[in-house]
Amino acid sequence: MKKHNFSAGPCILPQEVLKQASDAILNFNNDNLSLIEISHRSKPFIEVMDKAIDLAKELLKIPKGYSVLFLQGGASMEFLMVPLNLMKINGKAAYTNTGVWAKKAIAEAKKLGDVIVLGDSSDTNYNYIKKGYKIPVDSDYFHCTSNNTIYGTQMKEFPMSPSLMVCDMSSDIFSRRIDVSKFDIIYAGAQKNMGPAGTTLVIVKDDILGKTGRDIPTMLDYNTHISKGSMFNTPPVFPIYVSMLNLQWLKNLGGVEAIEKLNQEKSDLLYSEIDRNPLFEGSAAKEDRSNMNVCFLLNDSSKEDKFNTLWNAAGISGIKGHRSVGGYRASMYNALPIESVEVLVDIMKNLEKN
Ligand SMILES: *Cc1c(COP(=O)(O)O)cnc(C)c1O
């Protein structure tokens, strides 16, 4: 039986995408060669790369003047690439501190300049999103994390930035509509809503680069990858291919607008049960609740074993909470069908009845 996969990342991908991906490993394009044993400079792979870029542009309605890159090193590499490419010498940047990933981004930026920390919610273990802070006009850029995967909080609105606007969208990219024109850099590790680990999507506005006065190491310079179309060196062909298939799946489904509706239905279903059922309690502030990662606690610890047995028996996987929050976390990325959420909700209801 196929599992109901609520894993926070790497996470669920559509079955048909996995099937196509496995076919391509053995025989790509009916050419009796594997996708992973042909040149990345061959026509078939260049077509894959072009299609992945075009699909990202189409699905997110990326305006002209932006480049779409598929890099390596994960979102964690972007924590360093962003300040290297945007922070002036003796410069400063403003960062929100909304969770562990934000904190790691801050640590990298601090190696290159001053960091002003805004919207810090570490006082309550990051269970809400602080608002109403003022971004200093003289900062080189502002950095935020749109969805805090570990704590289940999500920015529903983005502040107006007087400087460049950078966002780590690793765990909610392609899950809801965004106005890309409001951002200068958006990045996302693939493994949460786009594809397998191994590539990072970076959307960067071309005319913001080359202004720091820094000598940026070649591989860490966005301009290197822009000028070579993400093929300065061998790109991670498999994760890019699977991301392309997954974006095509999303397009066939009706695109970001359609998936946003489905994601809203899934999260309404689960949050309403958490709020209704006296045994459970959501751990994030209501107005900041993430539609991707739903964190909740079981109030009665004597029922824990029973609950764990029930969801295990139903084929549910990956709902244990992150060690820094405890409880449970149901991640409901794009590919998770609403039927899986219904199974979880039924179990929560049964636990109350028994
Ligand atoms: C998972 C995650 C990261 C880290 O991604 P890697 O690709 O593993 O480096 C960064 N930011 C957010 C919001 C994440 O969810």
The ligand as a Tripos MOL2 file, in Angstrom:
@<TRIPOS>MOLECULE
LIG
   15    15     1     0     0
SMALL
NO_CHARGES

@<TRIPOS>ATOM
      1 C1         14.8140   23.0580    4.2390 C.3       1 LIG1
      2 C2         15.0010   24.5020    4.2780 C.ar      1 LIG1
      3 C3         16.2510   25.0920    4.0500 C.ar      1 LIG1
      4 C4         17.5100   24.2840    3.8260 C.3       1 LIG1
      5 O1         17.5230   23.7640    2.5700 O.3       1 LIG1
      6 P1         18.7830   22.9380    2.0150 P.3       1 LIG1
      7 O2         18.4500   22.8150    0.5710 O.co2     1 LIG1
      8 O3         18.7940   21.6330    2.7460 O.co2     1 LIG1
      9 O4         20.0010   23.7170    2.2640 O.co2     1 LIG1
     10 C5         16.3320   26.4640    4.0510 C.ar      1 LIG1
     11 N1         15.2500   27.2290    4.2630 N.ar      1 LIG1
     12 C6         14.0330   26.6970    4.4910 C.ar      1 LIG1
     13 C7         12.8640   27.5890    4.7180 C.3       1 LIG1
     14 C8         13.8710   25.3180    4.5040 C.ar      1 LIG1
     15 O5         12.6610   24.7780    4.7320 O.3       1 LIG1
@<TRIPOS>BOND
     1     1     2 1
     2     2     3 ar
     3     2    14 ar
     4     3     4 1
     5     3    10 ar
     6     4     5 1
     7     5     6 1
     8     6     7 2
     9     6     8 1
    10     6     9 1
    11    10    11 ar
    12    11    12 ar
    13    12    13 1
    14    12    14 ar
    15    14    15 1
@<TRIPOS>SUBSTRUCTURE
     1 LIG1         1 GROUP 0 **** ****
